[in-house]
Amino acid sequence: MNERQGKLLVAIIDQFIQTAVPVGSKRLLEGADFGLSSATIRSEMGMLEDEGFLQQPHVSAGRIPTAKGYRVFVREFMQPSLHEKQVRQKFAELREQYFQRKDQEYVYEAVSLLSRMIPDVAFATVPHKPGVYYMGLSNVLRQPEFLEDPKLATGVAEVLEKRFSQVLSKIDVDEKVHYYIGDEHILPQIHSCSMMVTEYHVRGHRGAVGILGHMRMDYAYNTVALELIADLLSKA
């Protein structure tokens, strides 16, 4: 294969990779300036076909690369460095999406773990997403205070589902555990409850993680549990 045929083979493979359509001499001339006539290009393509680097799938159709053509392309002509910028850009986009999903998974798993440690609601804001993720509402609703007062249970569920992110946006959240007990709450629906909250960090993202339950909650136990979960998230 001479240099001219090599350039034609590379151009044909590049076009076929992009379009999956057999490549003819006219399309080759439109895609690049080879300094050759259409007749010369057709002649060279015929030679590449005779040598087994191209094949013509249909009469009057253009040519497509054969396995032999791809093999010689990979061994002798391929230049990955020409695509490095494009590949790196795509990789950076997908890498960030990958880590964002991982950030969210860390928080989901941490909230799940916390909800299994306590008889209350575990919650956290989720990186790169609006709203608050919570688990353990069934834990709370099984407690005597909520079984005796269905209205209180309904109020807690309503706050969690509709307005909890607003509650968290109006309170202090930092590295300390903050306690909001009874009427310290912003929303009247949960005045019979207590909430404790602290911050966590995941890959530079700052969020809130906490516990919501009846005022009868075990504050000492819950404080340790919450601190452990926040520490676990910050080490992710």
PAGU-453370 format. One line per 5 residues: their letters; for each residue x, y, z of N, C-alpha, C, CB. Coordinates in pm, whole numbers, plus 50000, padded with zeros to 5 digits. Atoms other than C-alpha are relative to their C-alpha. Last residue first. Glycine has a CB too. Layout:
N
a) X,Y,Z,X,Y,Z,X,Y,Z,X,Y,Z ~ ...
//
This chain:
236
aksll) 50031,50068,50126,48353,50941,55173,50088,50054,49887,49850,50016,49964 ~ 49883,50079,50040,48523,51060,55491,49979,49930,49866,50033,49897,50108 ~ 49890,49909,50028,48273,51342,55544,50128,49928,49960,50026,50085,50122 ~ 50022,49932,50126,47988,51096,55512,50119,50087,49962,49875,50083,50007 ~ 49989,50100,50106,48123,50874,55790,49985,50065,49863,49895,49890,50019
daile) 49857,50030,50017,48178,51174,56016,50021,49900,49888,50060,49946,50131 ~ 49942,49882,50063,47819,51288,55963,50148,49979,49975,49978,50124,50088 ~ 50043,49999,50139,47700,50933,56037,50060,50120,49925,49845,50003,49991 ~ 49931,50108,50071,47905,50908,56356,49965,50000,49851,49964,49865,50061 ~ 49859,49961,50018,47787,51248,56474,50078,49894,49924,50066,50027,50136
lavtn) 49994,49896,50103,47425,51151,56415,50144,50043,49973,49916,50120,50042 ~ 50031,50060,50130,47454,50826,56609,50015,50101,49887,49859,49941,50000 ~ 49885,50082,50038,47628,50998,56901,49977,49940,49861,50024,49888,50103 ~ 49888,49909,50027,47360,51266,56916,50122,49922,49954,50035,50083,50124 ~ 50013,49946,50134,47083,51008,56881,50115,50094,49962,49869,50074,49988
yaydm) 49974,50106,50098,47201,50818,57187,49999,50056,49859,49896,49887,50013 ~ 49859,50038,49986,47219,51133,57401,50038,49894,49896,50028,49948,50141 ~ 49910,49898,50056,46890,51274,57272,50147,49958,50006,49981,50131,50075 ~ 49880,50017,49919,46682,50958,57327,50109,50092,49944,50048,49849,50001 ~ 49887,50070,50060,46357,51079,57170,50117,49993,50098,50043,50069,49870
rmhgl) 49955,50103,49908,46066,51180,57397,50123,49925,49946,49887,49901,50027 ~ 49917,49938,49895,46024,51504,57206,50055,49898,50099,49920,50104,50075 ~ 50076,49943,49889,45897,51290,56917,50095,50059,50104,49909,49894,50064 ~ 50082,50095,49925,46117,51242,56612,49923,50070,50110,50087,49889,50059 ~ 50127,49940,49960,46335,51407,56350,49918,49894,50072,49923,50057,49877
igvag) 50098,50094,49945,46702,51323,56298,49877,50078,50041,50060,49920,50121 ~ 50059,49986,49868,46969,51499,56097,49898,49893,50033,49937,50132,50012 ~ 50047,50134,49966,47194,51549,55799,49944,50008,50142,50114,49893,49989 ~ 50054,50017,49865,47259,51881,55629,49954,49857,50019,49883,50099,50026 ~ 50141,50031,49986,47481,51939,55327,49961,49985,50146,49967,49873,49925
rhgrv) 50045,49983,49862,47813,52083,55212,49849,49973,50007,50033,50143,50052 ~ 50140,49959,49986,47957,51953,54886,49963,50005,50148,49906,49903,49923 ~ 50015,49855,50010,48336,51953,54865,49858,50049,50011,50057,50045,49872 ~ 49929,49952,50118,48363,51583,54789,49978,50149,49977,49956,49921,49876 ~ 49967,50109,50093,48102,51499,55054,50062,50063,49876,49873,49915,49963
hyetv) 49930,49959,50122,48075,51728,55356,50030,49875,49918,50133,50078,50034 ~ 49905,50098,50050,47832,51691,55643,50065,50057,49875,49930,49863,49970 ~ 49962,49997,50140,47637,51934,55855,50093,49885,49966,50068,50132,49967 ~ 49861,49957,50012,47441,51889,56175,50037,49999,49852,50097,49909,50083 ~ 49941,49991,50132,47077,51850,56268,50145,50046,50008,49918,50094,49911
mmscs) 49859,49971,49981,46857,51759,56560,50068,49991,49865,50065,49902,50101 ~ 49915,50023,50115,46479,51778,56548,50144,50033,50040,49955,50085,49878 ~ 49867,49944,49989,46225,51745,56821,50080,49965,49875,50073,49949,50128 ~ 49885,50082,50036,45853,51691,56792,50131,50072,50031,49994,49963,49852 ~ 49991,50107,49902,45534,51823,56947,50120,49910,49975,49873,49917,49999
hiqpl) 49968,49943,49869,45577,52151,56761,50009,49894,50109,49896,50103,50038 ~ 49905,50088,49930,45588,51953,56437,50043,50060,50134,50122,49975,49912 ~ 50037,50141,50011,45281,52087,56258,50092,49909,50079,50000,49959,49855 ~ 50084,50045,49888,45351,52435,56395,49965,49852,49994,49874,50080,50004 ~ 50131,50041,50046,45641,52491,56155,49916,49943,50115,50013,49896,49888
ihedg) 50059,49894,50083,45941,52694,56264,49858,49965,49961,50084,50023,49875 ~ 50015,50029,50141,46035,52460,56546,49934,50116,49928,49919,49872,49981 ~ 49890,49935,50071,46145,52604,56878,49990,49977,49849,50135,49947,50052 ~ 50042,49878,50068,45797,52509,56999,50116,50081,49944,49922,50086,50095 ~ 50134,49947,49976,45909,52153,57074,49972,50126,49923,49981,50025,50145
iyyhv) 50087,50081,49915,46283,52102,57058,49866,50070,50020,50067,49972,50136 ~ 50121,49918,50008,46520,52220,56790,49889,49918,50064,49964,50040,49850 ~ 50122,50064,49953,46868,52085,56865,49884,50099,49990,50016,49948,50146 ~ 50097,49901,49951,47185,52178,56677,49868,49928,50031,49978,50115,49896 ~ 50136,50053,50003,47471,51931,56641,49908,50104,50062,49990,49862,50075
kedvd) 50058,50040,49872,47787,52127,56569,49863,49936,49978,49988,50122,50096 ~ 49938,50125,49955,47966,52127,56232,49948,49954,50136,50150,50018,50006 ~ 49854,49995,50007,47720,52378,56089,50055,49872,50060,50056,50126,50075 ~ 49942,50133,50023,47352,52408,56011,50150,50018,49988,49939,49931,49872 ~ 49854,50010,50000,47162,52705,56150,50042,49855,49977,50059,50052,50133
ikslv) 49936,50027,49871,46797,52713,56052,50151,49992,49985,49946,49870,50060 ~ 50018,49889,49906,46589,52870,55777,50069,49979,50135,49852,50022,50022 ~ 49938,49879,50054,46696,52651,55483,49994,50117,50097,49934,50038,49869 ~ 49855,50008,49987,46622,52338,55686,50070,50125,49949,50053,49878,49927 ~ 49964,49997,49858,46258,52429,55727,50151,50004,50015,49942,49877,50073
qsfrk) 50018,49863,49954,46220,52512,55359,50038,50015,50148,49854,50045,49979 ~ 49884,49925,50049,46370,52174,55265,49991,50146,50041,50011,49987,49848 ~ 49886,50021,49911,46110,52012,55492,50124,50076,49954,50032,49852,50009 ~ 49937,49875,49960,45813,52167,55318,50128,49985,50081,49905,50080,50077 ~ 50028,49877,50075,45623,51910,55116,50090,50118,50037,49858,50039,50022
elvea) 50025,50016,50143,45696,51547,55198,49993,50131,49924,49872,49925,49980 ~ 49894,50074,50067,45861,51578,55537,49982,50001,49849,50005,49856,50051 ~ 49877,49921,49997,45628,51849,55659,50112,49931,49922,50044,50025,50145 ~ 50017,49886,50090,45320,51658,55547,50126,50086,49994,49880,50086,50044 ~ 49990,50050,50138,45437,51334,55709,49990,50116,49900,49890,49896,49973
vgtal) 49860,50037,50024,45499,51514,56039,50018,49954,49856,50045,49889,50098 ~ 49921,49878,50008,45158,51679,56028,50146,49973,49970,49989,50078,50129 ~ 50027,49939,50130,44982,51352,55948,50084,50126,49981,49852,50033,49986 ~ 49933,50083,50100,45146,51185,56248,49982,50059,49860,49946,49857,50004 ~ 49857,49972,49986,45039,51473,56470,50078,49920,49896,50049,49966,50142
kpdel) 49979,49867,50057,44682,51443,56341,50148,50038,50007,49915,50104,50072 ~ 49982,50009,50145,44687,51067,56406,50026,50135,49934,49878,49936,49937 ~ 50034,49871,50061,44736,51135,56778,50027,49994,49850,50082,50116,50066 ~ 50109,49935,49926,44732,50816,56987,49953,50128,49934,50044,50028,50141 ~ 50115,50089,50009,44938,50615,56737,49879,50063,50068,50032,49863,50063
fepqr) 50056,49983,50133,45170,50912,56704,49881,49907,49977,50107,49975,49894 ~ 50050,49863,50016,45243,50938,57075,49931,50020,49865,50114,50100,50016 ~ 50131,49976,49937,45266,50560,57112,49942,50138,49974,50013,49980,50147 ~ 49983,49959,49860,45547,50509,56857,49866,50044,50060,50104,50114,50012 ~ 50031,50113,49911,45468,50312,56541,50010,50039,50148,50094,49884,49971
lvnsl) 50146,50019,49995,45444,50631,56334,49960,49881,50087,49945,49981,49861 ~ 50065,49899,49916,45803,50720,56418,49852,49968,50017,50017,50140,49938 ~ 49949,50014,49863,45959,50402,56283,49924,50092,50095,50152,50031,50006 ~ 50075,50109,49938,45730,50415,55977,50048,49975,50143,50013,49872,49917 ~ 50129,49946,49956,45879,50754,55897,49916,49892,50068,49923,50060,49881
gmyyv) 50034,50030,49861,46221,50588,55895,49869,50059,50048,50107,50047,50088 ~ 50044,50137,49978,46380,50728,55583,49961,49985,50147,50111,49898,49960 ~ 50022,50047,49864,46443,51076,55448,49957,49854,50000,49895,50087,50071 ~ 50023,50145,50001,46581,51250,55142,49984,49954,50144,50119,49924,49928 ~ 49940,50072,49888,46542,51629,55134,49964,49852,49988,49953,50058,50137
gpkhp) 50080,50081,49908,46470,51852,54838,50082,49927,50104,49921,49902,49923 ~ 50084,49926,49906,46674,51973,54546,49927,49905,50094,49898,50087,49925 ~ 50144,50020,50021,46952,51764,54394,49924,50087,50098,49961,49850,50018 ~ 50035,49978,50141,47326,51815,54339,49852,49977,49972,50082,49911,49912 ~ 49914,49921,50089,47412,51665,54678,49945,50007,49858,50140,49942,49998
vtafa) 49929,50086,50095,47113,51533,54876,50085,50086,49907,49901,49913,49918 ~ 50006,49940,50133,46984,51703,55191,50089,49917,49908,50045,50150,50003 ~ 49884,49924,50047,46963,51458,55474,49965,50070,49870,50123,49908,49980 ~ 50016,49920,50122,46708,51273,55683,50132,50067,49963,49889,50105,50018 ~ 49868,49953,50040,46669,51006,55951,49984,50077,49869,50102,49882,49985
vdpim) 49977,49971,50141,46323,50970,56104,50143,50049,49981,49899,50106,49948 ~ 50050,49870,50045,46307,50810,56449,50024,50014,49850,50068,50115,50077 ~ 50143,50020,50018,46355,50469,56615,49930,50126,49950,49936,49954,50130 ~ 50086,49921,49912,46732,50492,56559,49853,49968,49976,50026,50151,49979 ~ 49940,49985,49867,47015,50281,56421,49905,50063,50101,50125,50083,49990
rslls) 49999,50132,49937,46834,50150,56112,50058,50005,50141,50079,49900,49915 ~ 50139,50037,49969,46742,50505,56010,49991,49863,50065,49916,50001,49873 ~ 50045,49928,49881,47109,50603,56040,49859,49958,50038,50005,50151,49976 ~ 49929,50053,49883,47216,50332,55796,49951,50067,50128,50152,50019,49985 ~ 50053,50134,49975,46951,50430,55543,50064,49939,50125,50023,49910,49878
vaeyv) 50133,49980,49941,47052,50794,55576,49936,49865,50032,49908,50083,49905 ~ 49980,49952,49864,47414,50695,55516,49867,50022,50071,50082,50129,49999 ~ 49957,50113,49917,47322,50482,55214,50020,50043,50146,50130,49940,49946 ~ 50111,50095,49987,47123,50762,55054,50037,49886,50095,49961,49943,49862 ~ 50099,49941,49909,47402,51012,55129,49882,49905,50019,49951,50134,49945
yeqdk) 49943,49994,49865,47676,50796,54980,49895,50051,50099,50127,50091,50003 ~ 50007,50135,49943,47455,50721,54678,50055,49997,50142,50077,49901,49912 ~ 50139,50024,49960,47409,51093,54613,49985,49862,50065,49907,50012,49880 ~ 50030,49911,49886,47782,51155,54613,49860,49972,50053,50014,50148,49958 ~ 49938,50061,49883,47830,50849,54389,49975,50084,50125,50151,49984,49978
rqfyq) 50083,50116,49960,47578,50988,54141,50057,49933,50123,49990,49899,49885 ~ 50123,49946,49944,47766,51319,54142,49906,49888,50043,49930,50092,49899 ~ 49975,49965,49861,48092,51129,54099,49877,50064,50065,50118,50094,50010 ~ 49973,50121,49921,47968,50958,53785,50017,50035,50147,50126,49928,49947 ~ 50129,50064,49979,47821,51278,53642,50014,49875,50087,49936,49963,49865
erlea) 50072,49918,49905,48157,51448,53698,49862,49941,50028,49987,50144,49949 ~ 49937,50021,49870,48338,51160,53528,49926,50080,50107,50150,50041,49995 ~ 50053,50125,49945,48092,51171,53238,50057,49971,50138,50028,49885,49906 ~ 50144,49987,49979,48167,51536,53167,49943,49876,50069,49928,50023,49867 ~ 50021,49907,49888,48543,51498,53221,49851,50016,50031,50061,50137,49968
fkqrv) 49967,50069,49875,48551,51188,52998,49973,50089,50119,50146,49955,50000 ~ 50110,50092,49973,48372,51371,52717,50022,49927,50132,49984,49898,49886 ~ 50117,49919,49968,48623,51656,52737,49881,49911,50035,49965,50092,49883 ~ 49982,49948,49864,48915,51413,52755,49881,50085,50042,50128,50081,50010 ~ 50020,50109,49905,48789,51225,52450,50010,50051,50143,50102,49888,49976
qkehl) 50141,50040,50002,48748,51541,52243,49971,49892,50104,49962,49949,49861 ~ 50078,49891,49942,49089,51675,52344,49852,49962,50010,50016,50128,49917 ~ 49980,49994,49855,49258,51338,52280,49914,50109,50065,50146,50024,50032 ~ 50132,50003,49934,49109,51283,51937,50009,50022,50150,49931,49868,49972 ~ 50086,49903,50068,49417,51379,51735,49863,50011,50066,49984,49963,49854
spqmf) 49975,49866,49945,49633,51199,51993,49913,50106,49934,50146,50037,49984 ~ 50090,49967,49888,49468,50867,51898,50017,50143,50050,50023,49905,50115 ~ 49934,49899,49918,49649,50865,51561,49906,50042,50114,50041,50123,49914 ~ 50084,49939,49896,49560,50553,51364,50082,50096,50086,49937,49892,50088 ~ 50047,49866,50031,49771,50493,51053,49925,50071,50113,49911,49993,49881
ervfv) 49909,49910,50070,49994,50189,51089,49953,50145,49989,50022,49949,49864 ~ 49856,50022,49985,49861,49923,51325,50085,50115,49947,50040,49873,49929 ~ 49962,49995,49858,49503,50042,51371,50151,49989,50017,49929,49887,50078 ~ 50027,49866,49948,49455,50122,51002,50047,50013,50145,49849,50033,49990 ~ 49887,49920,50044,49621,49795,50896,49985,50146,50046,50014,49995,49846
rygka) 49878,50045,49933,49377,49602,51110,50120,50086,49959,50028,49853,49968 ~ 49997,49947,49863,49076,49807,51001,50131,49961,50068,49880,49948,50081 ~ 49982,49855,50006,49152,49735,50636,50007,50063,50137,49888,50062,49922 ~ 49860,49978,50036,49199,49364,50704,50030,50149,49993,50034,49932,49865 ~ 49923,50023,49877,48863,49359,50883,50148,50023,49974,49977,49856,50052
tpirg) 50004,50140,49958,48716,49513,50570,50074,49988,50133,50062,49906,49892 ~ 49876,50070,49960,48650,49882,50520,49972,49854,50034,50065,50071,50122 ~ 49990,50002,49854,48343,49998,50325,50127,49924,50037,49872,49935,50065 ~ 49927,50107,49932,48323,50098,49962,49991,50015,50152,50147,49998,49956 ~ 49864,49968,49961,48067,50301,49770,50064,49881,50070,50003,50123,50091
asvhp) 49987,49937,49868,47762,50150,49605,50146,50038,50024,49950,49905,50112 ~ 50012,49853,50010,47727,50093,49229,50005,50070,50136,49870,50035,49929 ~ 49959,49945,50129,47683,49718,49288,49965,50149,49996,49931,49924,49881 ~ 50101,50008,50105,47637,49650,49656,50057,50058,49871,49869,50074,50041 ~ 50113,50083,49958,47862,49573,49956,49893,49983,49893,49936,50059,50123
qqlfg) 50116,49928,50053,48181,49698,49787,49876,49916,50029,50015,50028,49846 ~ 50094,50083,50074,48481,49584,49987,49882,50086,49956,49952,49879,50086 ~ 50136,49947,50015,48791,49753,50111,49913,49895,49934,50000,50133,49917 ~ 50017,49900,49894,49134,49644,50243,49860,50063,49999,50105,50110,49985 ~ 50075,50049,49884,49136,49316,50049,49981,50099,50113,50068,49881,50053
edelm) 49905,50044,49898,49413,49397,49800,49931,49956,50129,50098,50112,50031 ~ 49933,50120,50051,49163,49413,49514,50096,49942,50104,50077,50033,49872 ~ 50097,50111,49994,48952,49654,49719,50065,49871,49952,49875,50033,49914 ~ 50016,50036,49858,49248,49880,49782,49901,49886,50017,49953,50123,50082 ~ 49879,50073,49959,49323,49868,49408,49991,49957,50146,50125,50087,49978
gmesr) 50007,50133,50059,48964,49963,49325,50120,49916,50039,49989,50009,49849 ~ 50095,50076,49917,48984,50251,49573,49985,49858,49946,49863,50070,50005 ~ 49928,50038,49878,49296,50371,49391,49909,49919,50093,50053,50124,50074 ~ 49899,50101,50035,49112,50365,49059,50073,49951,50123,50100,50058,49899 ~ 50072,50126,50025,48810,50543,49202,50098,49888,49967,49898,50017,49885
itass) 50045,50051,49870,49040,50811,49348,49927,49867,49982,49909,50102,50071 ~ 49881,50055,49932,49211,50854,49011,49961,49940,50135,50108,50110,50019 ~ 49964,50126,50067,48875,50892,48835,50120,49934,50067,50031,50026,49852 ~ 50094,50103,49957,48756,51150,49087,50036,49865,49939,49857,50039,49962 ~ 50127,50001,50071,49066,51354,49021,49912,49888,50054,50021,49982,49848
lgfda) 50015,50108,50098,49334,51393,49280,49866,50014,49931,50011,49860,50068 ~ 49925,49960,50117,49463,51683,49488,49994,49896,49890,50142,50028,50036 ~ 49890,50093,50023,49342,51498,49797,50089,50044,49884,49946,49861,49975 ~ 49934,49968,50127,49123,51781,49921,50123,49910,49984,50041,50151,49995 ~ 49859,49960,49990,48895,51642,50189,50056,50027,49862,50083,49891,50071
gellr) 49952,49998,49862,48531,51565,50269,50142,50048,50015,49989,49866,50058 ~ 50070,49896,49922,48374,51659,49937,50058,50014,50140,49851,49968,50009 ~ 49957,49871,50051,48636,51461,49744,49933,50115,50074,49970,50011,49850 ~ 49862,49980,49959,48573,51156,49961,50051,50136,49956,50089,49889,49942 ~ 50002,49960,49858,48199,51194,49916,50141,50021,50052,49929,49893,50086
ksgvp) 50056,49865,49991,48239,51189,49538,50002,50050,50145,49856,50003,49945 ~ 49896,49903,50036,48474,50888,49548,49949,50143,50014,50049,49976,49857 ~ 49966,49992,50141,48217,50677,49731,50103,50109,49975,49877,50026,49917 ~ 49936,49875,50041,48191,50578,50098,50038,49992,49853,50124,50029,50087 ~ 49888,50023,50093,47946,50312,50213,50051,50130,49939,49957,49904,49889
vatqi) 50047,50003,50140,47726,50452,50493,50121,49974,49910,49929,50135,49961 ~ 50043,50138,50027,47794,50378,50862,49944,49985,49859,49894,49958,50101 ~ 50129,50006,50069,47812,50758,50901,49940,49861,49985,50013,50059,49866 ~ 50094,49894,49964,48091,50848,51146,49860,49976,49944,50051,50134,49951 ~ 50023,50004,49855,48290,50524,51132,49893,50101,50039,50132,50029,50077
fqdii) 50089,50113,49974,48243,50514,50754,49971,49987,50149,50062,49871,49947 ~ 50136,49969,50042,48383,50863,50715,49904,49887,50033,49995,50029,49850 ~ 50054,49890,49917,48692,50793,50924,49856,50030,49962,50087,50127,49985 ~ 50032,50055,49867,48746,50455,50753,49940,50108,50089,50125,49940,50066 ~ 50118,50087,50014,48725,50611,50405,49957,49945,50136,50029,49884,49903
avllk) 50117,49915,50022,48961,50893,50501,49873,49917,49989,50019,50084,49873 ~ 50030,49931,49875,49214,50648,50650,49874,50086,49984,50120,50088,50044 ~ 50056,50099,49907,49197,50427,50342,49961,50066,50132,50100,49887,50025 ~ 50137,50030,50042,49247,50726,50113,49933,49901,50096,49998,49944,49857 ~ 50082,49884,49965,49551,50840,50310,49855,49978,49961,50054,50125,49931
gqren) 50017,49995,49855,49699,50490,50293,49913,50115,50044,50134,50009,50069 ~ 50104,50097,49966,49632,50470,49922,49975,49997,50151,50039,49860,49951 ~ 50128,49946,50046,49829,50788,49871,49885,49907,50035,50003,50024,49849 ~ 50043,49892,49909,50117,50664,50086,49863,50054,49961,50102,50114,50000 ~ 49920,49879,50004,50150,50334,49896,49939,50110,50090,50013,50051,49855
m) 50085,49881,50000,50000,50000,50000,50089,50125,50000,49903,50000,50124
//
